[in-house]
Amino acid sequence: MSFALLKTTVDERPSDHPLMRLRREDLDLITELVLRSGSLKGLAESYGVSYPTIRGRVDKVIERLRQLIAGTPQDPLVELLADLVERGELTISGARALRDLARTRASGMAEED
């Protein structure tokens, strides 16, 4: 393989690559993880959070990436609720109750149409 083939500029990056469709904060997390040689412990230290917290964040990024690759649309309500839980502004049980209520109302409205 020629190294000339590996040279790219910022303008030549594929914008349709799944990583390029992630949110900036997800890309920042991935970048820091790579710079920490894949160490979740090091990543948690750099973000000043616990290992379980960073593990949860990484799991969310992995799930977003899987959804992008599969072409599955992301649910903005679920994303918002997950962010609120992650920041400690909402309990998991509260998030589930809100999600279920929204789904029940949405299905009720769909049945009325």
The first five atom37 places (N, CA, C, CB, O) and aatype in JSON, in Angstrom:
{
  "aatype": [12, 15, 13, 0, 10, 10, 11, 16, 16, 19, 3, 6, 1, 14, 15, 3, 8, 14, 10, 12, 1, 10, 1, 1, 6, 3, 10, 3, 10, 9, 16, 6, 10, 19, 10, 1, 15, 7, 15, 10, 11, 7, 10, 0, 6, 15, 18, 7, 19, 15, 18, 14, 16, 9, 1, 7, 1, 19, 3, 11, 19, 9, 6, 1, 10, 1, 5, 10, 9, 0, 7, 16, 14, 5, 3, 14, 10, 19, 6, 10, 10, 0, 3, 10, 19, 6, 1, 7, 6, 10, 16, 9, 15, 7, 0, 1, 0, 10, 1, 3, 10, 0, 1, 16, 1, 0, 15, 7, 12, 0, 6, 6, 3],
  "atom_mask": [
    [1, 1, 1, 1, 1],
    [1, 1, 1, 1, 1],
    [1, 1, 1, 1, 1],
    [1, 1, 1, 1, 1],
    [1, 1, 1, 1, 1],
    [1, 1, 1, 1, 1],
    [1, 1, 1, 1, 1],
    [1, 1, 1, 1, 1],
    [1, 1, 1, 1, 1],
    [1, 1, 1, 1, 1],
    [1, 1, 1, 1, 1],
    [1, 1, 1, 1, 1],
    [1, 1, 1, 1, 1],
    [1, 1, 1, 1, 1],
    [1, 1, 1, 1, 1],
    [1, 1, 1, 1, 1],
    [1, 1, 1, 1, 1],
    [1, 1, 1, 1, 1],
    [1, 1, 1, 1, 1],
    [1, 1, 1, 1, 1],
    [1, 1, 1, 1, 1],
    [1, 1, 1, 1, 1],
    [1, 1, 1, 1, 1],
    [1, 1, 1, 1, 1],
    [1, 1, 1, 1, 1],
    [1, 1, 1, 1, 1],
    [1, 1, 1, 1, 1],
    [1, 1, 1, 1, 1],
    [1, 1, 1, 1, 1],
    [1, 1, 1, 1, 1],
    [1, 1, 1, 1, 1],
    [1, 1, 1, 1, 1],
    [1, 1, 1, 1, 1],
    [1, 1, 1, 1, 1],
    [1, 1, 1, 1, 1],
    [1, 1, 1, 1, 1],
    [1, 1, 1, 1, 1],
    [1, 1, 1, 0, 1],
    [1, 1, 1, 1, 1],
    [1, 1, 1, 1, 1],
    [1, 1, 1, 1, 1],
    [1, 1, 1, 0, 1],
    [1, 1, 1, 1, 1],
    [1, 1, 1, 1, 1],
    [1, 1, 1, 1, 1],
    [1, 1, 1, 1, 1],
    [1, 1, 1, 1, 1],
    [1, 1, 1, 0, 1],
    [1, 1, 1, 1, 1],
    [1, 1, 1, 1, 1],
    [1, 1, 1, 1, 1],
    [1, 1, 1, 1, 1],
    [1, 1, 1, 1, 1],
    [1, 1, 1, 1, 1],
    [1, 1, 1, 1, 1],
    [1, 1, 1, 0, 1],
    [1, 1, 1, 1, 1],
    [1, 1, 1, 1, 1],
    [1, 1, 1, 1, 1],
    [1, 1, 1, 1, 1],
    [1, 1, 1, 1, 1],
    [1, 1, 1, 1, 1],
    [1, 1, 1, 1, 1],
    [1, 1, 1, 1, 1],
    [1, 1, 1, 1, 1],
    [1, 1, 1, 1, 1],
    [1, 1, 1, 1, 1],
    [1, 1, 1, 1, 1],
    [1, 1, 1, 1, 1],
    [1, 1, 1, 1, 1],
    [1, 1, 1, 0, 1],
    [1, 1, 1, 1, 1],
    [1, 1, 1, 1, 1],
    [1, 1, 1, 1, 1],
    [1, 1, 1, 1, 1],
    [1, 1, 1, 1, 1],
    [1, 1, 1, 1, 1],
    [1, 1, 1, 1, 1],
    [1, 1, 1, 1, 1],
    [1, 1, 1, 1, 1],
    [1, 1, 1, 1, 1],
    [1, 1, 1, 1, 1],
    [1, 1, 1, 1, 1],
    [1, 1, 1, 1, 1],
    [1, 1, 1, 1, 1],
    [1, 1, 1, 1, 1],
    [1, 1, 1, 1, 1],
    [1, 1, 1, 0, 1],
    [1, 1, 1, 1, 1],
    [1, 1, 1, 1, 1],
    [1, 1, 1, 1, 1],
    [1, 1, 1, 1, 1],
    [1, 1, 1, 1, 1],
    [1, 1, 1, 0, 1],
    [1, 1, 1, 1, 1],
    [1, 1, 1, 1, 1],
    [1, 1, 1, 1, 1],
    [1, 1, 1, 1, 1],
    [1, 1, 1, 1, 1],
    [1, 1, 1, 1, 1],
    [1, 1, 1, 1, 1],
    [1, 1, 1, 1, 1],
    [1, 1, 1, 1, 1],
    [1, 1, 1, 1, 1],
    [1, 1, 1, 1, 1],
    [1, 1, 1, 1, 1],
    [1, 1, 1, 1, 1],
    [1, 1, 1, 0, 1],
    [1, 1, 1, 1, 1],
    [1, 1, 1, 1, 1],
    [1, 1, 1, 1, 1],
    [1, 1, 1, 1, 1],
    [1, 1, 1, 1, 1]
  ],
  "atom_positions": [
    [[0.84, -1.17, 0.0], [0.0, 0.0, 0.0], [0.89, 1.24, 0.0], [-0.96, 0.0, 1.22], [1.89, 1.3, 0.72]],
    [[0.53, 2.19, -0.78], [1.28, 3.43, -0.86], [0.81, 4.38, 0.22], [1.14, 4.06, -2.24], [-0.39, 4.54, 0.45]],
    [[1.77, 5.03, 0.89], [1.41, 6.02, 1.91], [0.74, 7.23, 1.29], [2.65, 6.45, 2.7], [0.04, 7.97, 1.98]],
    [[0.94, 7.45, 0.01], [0.28, 8.56, -0.66], [-1.23, 8.39, -0.63], [0.77, 8.69, -2.11], [-1.98, 9.36, -0.6]],
    [[-1.68, 7.14, -0.63], [-3.12, 6.89, -0.58], [-3.71, 7.24, 0.78], [-3.4, 5.43, -0.9], [-4.91, 7.5, 0.89]],
    [[-2.88, 7.25, 1.83], [-3.36, 7.53, 3.17], [-3.47, 9.02, 3.46], [-2.46, 6.88, 4.17], [-4.13, 9.41, 4.43]],
    [[-2.84, 9.85, 2.65], [-2.88, 11.29, 2.89], [-4.23, 11.86, 2.51], [-1.76, 11.99, 2.11], [-4.72, 11.66, 1.39]],
    [[-4.82, 12.54, 3.44], [-6.08, 13.22, 3.15], [-6.04, 14.59, 3.79], [-7.3, 12.4, 3.67], [-5.26, 14.84, 4.71]],
    [[-6.87, 15.44, 3.31], [-7.01, 16.75, 3.93], [-8.35, 16.79, 4.63], [-6.89, 17.89, 2.88], [-9.18, 15.89, 4.47]],
    [[-8.56, 17.82, 5.39], [-9.83, 17.97, 6.09], [-10.98, 17.98, 5.09], [-9.84, 19.24, 6.94], [-12.05, 17.44, 5.37]],
    [[-10.77, 18.6, 3.93], [-11.82, 18.67, 2.93], [-12.15, 17.32, 2.31], [-11.42, 19.63, 1.85], [-13.23, 17.15, 1.74]],
    [[-11.23, 16.36, 2.41], [-11.44, 15.07, 1.79], [-12.07, 14.04, 2.73], [-10.15, 14.54, 1.27], [-12.32, 12.91, 2.33]],
    [[-12.31, 14.43, 3.99], [-12.92, 13.48, 4.91], [-14.32, 13.14, 4.44], [-12.95, 14.05, 6.35], [-15.07, 14.03, 4.02]],
    [[-14.68, 11.89, 4.51], [-16.03, 11.52, 4.08], [-17.07, 12.0, 5.09], [-16.14, 9.99, 3.9], [-17.1, 11.54, 6.23]],
    [[-17.9, 12.93, 4.67], [-18.92, 13.48, 5.58], [-20.02, 12.48, 5.87], [-19.52, 14.73, 4.98], [-20.78, 12.65, 6.82]],
    [[-20.1, 11.43, 5.05], [-21.13, 10.43, 5.28], [-20.66, 9.3, 6.21], [-21.58, 9.85, 3.96], [-21.41, 8.38, 6.49]],
    [[-19.41, 9.38, 6.68], [-18.9, 8.37, 7.6], [-19.69, 8.46, 8.91], [-17.37, 8.56, 7.86], [-19.96, 9.56, 9.39]],
    [[-20.07, 7.32, 9.49], [-20.87, 7.35, 10.71], [-20.28, 8.19, 11.84], [-21.08, 5.96, 11.21], [-21.02, 8.87, 12.56]],
    [[-18.98, 8.17, 12.0], [-18.36, 8.98, 13.05], [-18.59, 10.47, 12.82], [-16.86, 8.7, 13.12], [-18.73, 11.22, 13.78]],
    [[-18.63, 10.88, 11.58], [-18.82, 12.3, 11.27], [-20.25, 12.76, 11.55], [-18.48, 12.56, 9.81], [-20.53, 13.96, 11.59]],
    [[-21.15, 11.81, 11.76], [-22.54, 12.17, 12.05], [-22.84, 12.17, 13.55], [-23.47, 11.21, 11.34], [-23.96, 12.48, 13.96]],
    [[-21.83, 11.82, 14.37], [-22.01, 11.88, 15.81], [-21.96, 13.34, 16.28], [-20.93, 11.05, 16.53], [-21.43, 14.21, 15.59]],
    [[-22.52, 13.58, 17.45], [-22.48, 14.92, 18.03], [-21.04, 15.26, 18.43], [-23.42, 15.02, 19.26], [-20.22, 14.37, 18.67]],
    [[-20.76, 16.54, 18.48], [-19.41, 17.0, 18.82], [-18.93, 16.42, 20.15], [-19.36, 18.54, 18.87], [-17.79, 15.99, 20.27]],
    [[-19.81, 16.41, 21.14], [-19.41, 15.9, 22.46], [-19.06, 14.41, 22.39], [-20.54, 16.13, 23.47], [-18.2, 13.95, 23.13]],
    [[-19.73, 13.65, 21.51], [-19.4, 12.25, 21.34], [-18.03, 12.09, 20.68], [-20.47, 11.54, 20.5], [-17.23, 11.24, 21.07]],
    [[-17.76, 12.93, 19.69], [-16.45, 12.89, 19.02], [-15.34, 13.27, 19.99], [-16.43, 13.83, 17.8], [-14.25, 12.69, 19.96]],
    [[-15.61, 14.25, 20.85], [-14.62, 14.65, 21.86], [-14.32, 13.49, 22.81], [-15.12, 15.87, 22.65], [-13.17, 13.26, 23.17]],
    [[-15.37, 12.77, 23.21], [-15.2, 11.63, 24.11], [-14.37, 10.54, 23.43], [-16.56, 11.07, 24.54], [-13.46, 9.97, 24.05]],
    [[-14.68, 10.25, 22.17], [-13.92, 9.23, 21.43], [-12.46, 9.65, 21.28], [-14.55, 9.0, 20.03], [-11.55, 8.83, 21.44]],
    [[-12.24, 10.91, 20.98], [-10.87, 11.42, 20.84], [-10.1, 11.26, 22.14], [-10.88, 12.89, 20.41], [-8.96, 10.78, 22.13]],
    [[-10.71, 11.65, 23.24], [-10.03, 11.53, 24.53], [-9.79, 10.07, 24.88], [-10.86, 12.2, 25.64], [-8.75, 9.74, 25.46]],
    [[-10.73, 9.18, 24.54], [-10.55, 7.76, 24.8], [-9.35, 7.21, 24.02], [-11.82, 6.98, 24.43], [-8.56, 6.44, 24.55]],
    [[-9.23, 7.61, 22.77], [-8.09, 7.17, 21.96], [-6.78, 7.71, 22.54], [-8.25, 7.64, 20.48], [-5.79, 6.99, 22.64]],
    [[-6.8, 8.99, 22.93], [-5.59, 9.59, 23.51], [-5.2, 8.94, 24.84], [-5.79, 11.09, 23.72], [-4.04, 8.97, 25.24]],
    [[-6.17, 8.35, 25.51], [-5.93, 7.64, 26.77], [-5.68, 6.15, 26.52], [-7.12, 7.82, 27.74], [-5.78, 5.34, 27.44]],
    [[-5.35, 5.81, 25.28], [-5.04, 4.42, 24.88], [-6.17, 3.45, 25.2], [-3.78, 3.96, 25.57], [-5.93, 2.29, 25.51]],
    [[-7.4, 3.94, 25.11], [-8.55, 3.08, 25.34], [-8.85, 2.81, 26.8], [0.0, 0.0, 0.0], [-9.7, 1.97, 27.11]],
    [[-8.18, 3.5, 27.69], [-8.39, 3.28, 29.12], [-9.61, 4.04, 29.62], [-7.14, 3.69, 29.92], [-9.62, 5.27, 29.64]],
    [[-10.64, 3.3, 30.02], [-11.82, 3.95, 30.59], [-11.49, 4.6, 31.93], [-12.96, 2.94, 30.75], [-12.06, 5.63, 32.29]],
    [[-10.58, 3.98, 32.67], [-10.16, 4.57, 33.95], [-9.51, 5.93, 33.71], [-9.19, 3.62, 34.69], [-9.81, 6.9, 34.41]],
    [[-8.61, 5.99, 32.72], [-7.97, 7.26, 32.38], [-8.96, 8.28, 31.85], [0.0, 0.0, 0.0], [-8.85, 9.47, 32.15]],
    [[-9.92, 7.81, 31.08], [-10.95, 8.69, 30.54], [-11.8, 9.26, 31.67], [-11.83, 7.93, 29.53], [-12.11, 10.45, 31.68]],
    [[-12.17, 8.42, 32.63], [-12.95, 8.88, 33.78], [-12.18, 9.93, 34.57], [-13.32, 7.69, 34.7], [-12.75, 10.93, 35.01]],
    [[-10.88, 9.7, 34.74], [-10.05, 10.68, 35.46], [-9.99, 12.0, 34.71], [-8.63, 10.13, 35.66], [-10.07, 13.06, 35.32]],
    [[-9.85, 11.94, 33.39], [-9.75, 13.17, 32.62], [-11.05, 13.97, 32.63], [-9.35, 12.86, 31.19], [-11.02, 15.2, 32.53]],
    [[-12.18, 13.29, 32.76], [-13.48, 13.97, 32.82], [-13.89, 14.29, 34.26], [-14.55, 13.11, 32.15], [-14.86, 15.01, 34.5]],
    [[-13.14, 13.75, 35.21], [-13.45, 14.0, 36.61], [-14.74, 13.33, 37.08], [0.0, 0.0, 0.0], [-15.46, 13.87, 37.92]],
    [[-15.02, 12.15, 36.53], [-16.22, 11.39, 36.9], [-15.82, 9.97, 37.29], [-17.26, 11.38, 35.74], [-14.67, 9.57, 37.11]],
    [[-16.78, 9.23, 37.82], [-16.51, 7.85, 38.22], [-16.43, 6.93, 37.0], [-17.6, 7.36, 39.18], [-16.88, 7.27, 35.91]],
    [[-15.85, 5.76, 37.21], [-15.76, 4.77, 36.15], [-17.15, 4.38, 35.64], [-15.01, 3.54, 36.65], [-17.36, 4.34, 34.43]],
    [[-18.12, 4.08, 36.53], [-19.46, 3.72, 36.02], [-20.1, 4.84, 35.19], [-20.37, 3.38, 37.18], [-20.8, 4.55, 34.22]],
    [[-19.86, 6.08, 35.55], [-20.41, 7.2, 34.78], [-19.82, 7.24, 33.38], [-20.15, 8.53, 35.49], [-20.55, 7.39, 32.4]],
    [[-18.49, 7.1, 33.29], [-17.86, 7.16, 31.97], [-18.22, 5.92, 31.15], [-16.32, 7.28, 32.1], [-18.36, 6.0, 29.93]],
    [[-18.37, 4.77, 31.81], [-18.78, 3.55, 31.11], [-20.16, 3.76, 30.49], [-18.8, 2.33, 32.09], [-20.4, 3.33, 29.36]],
    [[-21.05, 4.41, 31.22], [-22.37, 4.71, 30.7], [-22.32, 5.64, 29.51], [0.0, 0.0, 0.0], [-23.05, 5.46, 28.53]],
    [[-21.46, 6.66, 29.59], [-21.33, 7.6, 28.47], [-20.79, 6.9, 27.23], [-20.4, 8.76, 28.84], [-21.29, 7.11, 26.13]],
    [[-19.79, 6.07, 27.41], [-19.21, 5.34, 26.28], [-20.26, 4.39, 25.69], [-17.95, 4.55, 26.71], [-20.37, 4.27, 24.47]],
    [[-21.01, 3.72, 26.54], [-22.06, 2.83, 26.05], [-23.1, 3.59, 25.23], [-22.75, 2.12, 27.23], [-23.58, 3.08, 24.21]],
    [[-23.44, 4.82, 25.65], [-24.39, 5.62, 24.89], [-23.83, 5.99, 23.52], [-24.75, 6.89, 25.67], [-24.56, 5.97, 22.53]],
    [[-22.55, 6.34, 23.46], [-21.93, 6.68, 22.18], [-21.91, 5.46, 21.27], [-20.49, 7.22, 22.4], [-22.18, 5.57, 20.07]],
    [[-21.59, 4.31, 21.84], [-21.59, 3.08, 21.05], [-22.98, 2.82, 20.48], [-21.12, 1.88, 21.91], [-23.13, 2.45, 19.31]],
    [[-24.01, 3.0, 21.31], [-25.38, 2.76, 20.85], [-25.76, 3.77, 19.76], [-26.38, 2.85, 22.03], [-26.4, 3.39, 18.77]],
    [[-25.39, 5.04, 19.92], [-25.68, 6.04, 18.88], [-25.0, 5.66, 17.57], [-25.22, 7.45, 19.32], [-25.6, 5.76, 16.5]],
    [[-23.76, 5.21, 17.67], [-23.02, 4.83, 16.47], [-23.68, 3.61, 15.81], [-21.54, 4.51, 16.82], [-23.8, 3.56, 14.58]],
    [[-24.1, 2.65, 16.59], [-24.79, 1.49, 16.03], [-26.08, 1.91, 15.32], [-25.12, 0.47, 17.14], [-26.39, 1.39, 14.25]],
    [[-26.81, 2.84, 15.91], [-28.05, 3.31, 15.29], [-27.75, 4.03, 13.98], [-28.8, 4.25, 16.24], [-28.48, 3.85, 13.0]],
    [[-26.69, 4.83, 13.95], [-26.32, 5.52, 12.72], [-25.95, 4.54, 11.61], [-25.16, 6.48, 12.97], [-26.36, 4.7, 10.46]],
    [[-25.2, 3.52, 11.97], [-24.77, 2.53, 10.99], [-25.98, 1.74, 10.48], [-23.72, 1.57, 11.6], [-26.08, 1.45, 9.29]],
    [[-26.9, 1.39, 11.39], [-28.08, 0.61, 11.01], [-29.14, 1.46, 10.33], [-28.67, -0.06, 12.23], [-30.08, 0.93, 9.73]],
    [[-28.99, 2.78, 10.42], [-29.99, 3.66, 9.83], [-31.24, 3.8, 10.68], [0.0, 0.0, 0.0], [-32.29, 4.23, 10.2]],
    [[-31.14, 3.42, 11.94], [-32.26, 3.52, 12.87], [-32.37, 4.96, 13.38], [-32.09, 2.52, 14.06], [-31.38, 5.51, 13.88]],
    [[-33.52, 5.56, 13.26], [-33.65, 6.93, 13.75], [-33.54, 6.99, 15.26], [-34.97, 7.54, 13.3], [-34.03, 6.11, 15.97]],
    [[-32.9, 8.04, 15.74], [-32.77, 8.24, 17.18], [-34.03, 8.91, 17.71], [-31.52, 9.08, 17.51], [-34.62, 9.77, 17.05]],
    [[-34.43, 8.52, 18.89], [-35.59, 9.11, 19.53], [-35.11, 10.31, 20.35], [-36.35, 8.07, 20.43], [-34.42, 10.11, 21.36]],
    [[-35.44, 11.54, 19.95], [-34.93, 12.71, 20.66], [-35.38, 12.77, 22.12], [-35.36, 13.96, 19.96], [-34.64, 13.27, 22.96]],
    [[-36.57, 12.27, 22.42], [-37.03, 12.27, 23.81], [-36.16, 11.33, 24.65], [-38.51, 11.85, 23.9], [-35.76, 11.69, 25.76]],
    [[-35.88, 10.15, 24.13], [-35.05, 9.2, 24.86], [-33.65, 9.77, 25.07], [-34.97, 7.85, 24.11], [-33.07, 9.62, 26.15]],
    [[-33.11, 10.43, 24.05], [-31.79, 11.06, 24.17], [-31.79, 12.13, 25.26], [-31.37, 11.67, 22.82], [-30.88, 12.19, 26.08]],
    [[-32.83, 12.98, 25.26], [-32.93, 14.03, 26.27], [-33.04, 13.45, 27.66], [-34.14, 14.93, 25.98], [-32.36, 13.9, 28.58]],
    [[-33.9, 12.46, 27.83], [-34.07, 11.84, 29.14], [-32.77, 11.19, 29.61], [-35.2, 10.81, 29.1], [-32.43, 11.28, 30.79]],
    [[-32.07, 10.53, 28.72], [-30.79, 9.9, 29.08], [-29.78, 10.94, 29.52], [-30.22, 9.09, 27.9], [-29.03, 10.72, 30.48]],
    [[-29.75, 12.07, 28.83], [-28.83, 13.15, 29.22], [-29.18, 13.7, 30.6], [-28.86, 14.28, 28.17], [-28.29, 13.96, 31.41]],
    [[-30.48, 13.87, 30.87], [-30.91, 14.38, 32.18], [-30.55, 13.4, 33.3], [-32.42, 14.64, 32.17], [-30.14, 13.81, 34.38]],
    [[-30.72, 12.11, 33.03], [-30.35, 11.09, 34.02], [-28.85, 11.13, 34.25], [-30.81, 9.68, 33.56], [-28.38, 11.08, 35.39]],
    [[-28.09, 11.21, 33.17], [-26.63, 11.22, 33.27], [-26.14, 12.4, 34.1], [-26.01, 11.27, 31.87], [-25.17, 12.27, 34.85]],
    [[-26.8, 13.55, 33.96], [-26.39, 14.75, 34.71], [-26.96, 14.77, 36.12], [-26.84, 16.0, 33.97], [-26.68, 15.69, 36.89]],
    [[-27.75, 13.76, 36.47], [-28.32, 13.69, 37.81], [-29.52, 14.59, 38.02], [0.0, 0.0, 0.0], [-29.92, 14.84, 39.16]],
    [[-30.1, 15.08, 36.93], [-31.24, 15.98, 37.03], [-32.57, 15.25, 37.01], [-31.2, 16.98, 35.9], [-33.63, 15.85, 37.21]],
    [[-32.53, 13.93, 36.76], [-33.73, 13.12, 36.7], [-33.36, 11.7, 37.09], [-34.38, 13.16, 35.27], [-32.28, 11.22, 36.73]],
    [[-34.24, 11.03, 37.82], [-33.97, 9.64, 38.19], [-34.3, 8.72, 37.01], [-34.8, 9.23, 39.44], [-35.04, 9.09, 36.1]],
    [[-33.75, 7.54, 37.05], [-34.04, 6.56, 35.99], [-35.52, 6.22, 35.97], [-33.19, 5.28, 36.18], [-36.13, 6.14, 34.91]],
    [[-36.1, 6.03, 37.15], [-37.53, 5.69, 37.18], [-38.38, 6.85, 36.67], [-37.96, 5.31, 38.62], [-39.39, 6.62, 36.0]],
    [[-37.99, 8.08, 36.97], [-38.7, 9.24, 36.44], [-38.6, 9.32, 34.93], [0.0, 0.0, 0.0], [-39.58, 9.65, 34.25]],
    [[-37.41, 9.03, 34.4], [-37.21, 9.05, 32.95], [-38.07, 8.0, 32.27], [-35.73, 8.83, 32.6], [-38.68, 8.25, 31.23]],
    [[-38.11, 6.81, 32.86], [-38.94, 5.74, 32.28], [-40.41, 6.12, 32.29], [-38.74, 4.42, 33.05], [-41.14, 5.88, 31.33]],
    [[-40.85, 6.73, 33.41], [-42.26, 7.13, 33.51], [-42.61, 8.18, 32.46], [-42.57, 7.68, 34.92], [-43.67, 8.11, 31.83]],
    [[-41.72, 9.16, 32.26], [-41.95, 10.19, 31.23], [-41.97, 9.58, 29.83], [-40.88, 11.28, 31.32], [-42.82, 9.91, 29.01]],
    [[-41.01, 8.69, 29.57], [-40.95, 8.03, 28.26], [-42.23, 7.24, 27.99], [-39.74, 7.09, 28.17], [-42.81, 7.33, 26.91]],
    [[-42.65, 6.46, 28.98], [-43.86, 5.64, 28.82], [-45.1, 6.51, 28.63], [-44.04, 4.72, 30.02], [-45.97, 6.18, 27.82]],
    [[-45.19, 7.6, 29.37], [-46.32, 8.52, 29.24], [-46.35, 9.12, 27.83], [-46.25, 9.63, 30.3], [-47.41, 9.19, 27.2]],
    [[-45.2, 9.56, 27.35], [-45.13, 10.15, 26.01], [-45.52, 9.13, 24.95], [-43.71, 10.68, 25.72], [-46.24, 9.46, 24.0]],
    [[-45.07, 7.9, 25.09], [-45.41, 6.86, 24.12], [-46.9, 6.53, 24.16], [-44.6, 5.59, 24.38], [-47.53, 6.32, 23.12]],
    [[-47.47, 6.5, 25.36], [-48.9, 6.22, 25.5], [-49.72, 7.32, 24.85], [-49.28, 6.08, 26.98], [-50.69, 7.05, 24.13]],
    [[-49.34, 8.56, 25.1], [-50.06, 9.69, 24.5], [-49.92, 9.7, 22.98], [-49.57, 11.02, 25.07], [-50.87, 9.97, 22.26]],
    [[-48.7, 9.39, 22.51], [-48.47, 9.38, 21.06], [-49.29, 8.28, 20.39], [-46.97, 9.18, 20.75], [-49.85, 8.5, 19.31]],
    [[-49.35, 7.11, 21.0], [-50.14, 6.04, 20.39], [-51.63, 6.35, 20.48], [-49.84, 4.69, 21.07], [-52.38, 5.97, 19.58]],
    [[-52.06, 7.03, 21.54], [-53.46, 7.44, 21.65], [-53.84, 8.44, 20.59], [0.0, 0.0, 0.0], [-54.95, 8.39, 20.05]],
    [[-52.94, 9.36, 20.28], [-53.19, 10.36, 19.23], [-53.21, 9.7, 17.86], [-52.12, 11.49, 19.26], [-53.98, 10.09, 16.98]],
    [[-52.36, 8.71, 17.67], [-52.31, 8.02, 16.38], [-53.6, 7.24, 16.14], [-51.11, 7.07, 16.32], [-54.07, 7.15, 15.01]],
    [[-54.17, 6.69, 17.21], [-55.41, 5.93, 17.09], [-56.59, 6.85, 16.76], [-55.68, 5.14, 18.38], [-57.54, 6.43, 16.1]],
    [[-56.54, 8.1, 17.22], [-57.61, 9.05, 16.95], [-57.66, 9.47, 15.49], [-57.46, 10.27, 17.82], [-58.72, 9.83, 14.97]],
    [[-56.49, 9.42, 14.83], [-56.42, 9.85, 13.41], [-57.02, 8.85, 12.52], [-55.01, 10.11, 12.98], [-57.04, 9.04, 11.3]]
  ]
}
